Amino acid sequence: MDSDSQQERQQAHAYLDHLPDAQVAAVRGLLEAMLDPVSRALASAPVDDEPIGEEEEQAVARSKEWFRHNAGTPFEQVVAELGFTTEQVNRAQEEEKDPAACSESSSPTKLRPTSAPSPSTSQ
């Protein structure tokens, strides 16, 4: 690392040391987003300015009408139908957010169904 780059890092650390905790959390979130390739891709993606077609508008209208008369499927039910437990999903999400939180003695959670998924009957 060249001296200019090292000096930049030291200056950034000095700025962080002077920020209140709430702003440190915001900066941490910004840094995570900058380092995450998906977040970078989304941030740099062009705005979707394609007009919505008649077919799409009709599909949205049908969906809204369906939800006026029907309840959605609870997340827990979807997870169970896919053969997972809510605990498995929650742990995988936590590990995705903070891989270092996964202890060295345990391997990262691999989402594997606890049983074969059952066919959905709520279509």
Secondary structure as GFF3:
##gff-version 3
##sequence-region A 1 123
A	DSSP	alpha_helix	3	17	.	.	.	ID=ss1
A	DSSP	alpha_helix	21	35	.	.	.	ID=ss2
A	DSSP	alpha_helix	37	44	.	.	.	ID=ss3
A	DSSP	alpha_helix	54	69	.	.	.	ID=ss4
A	DSSP	alpha_helix	75	81	.	.	.	ID=ss5
A	DSSP	alpha_helix	86	97	.	.	.	ID=ss6
A	DSSP	three_ten_helix	99	101	.	.	.	ID=ss7
###
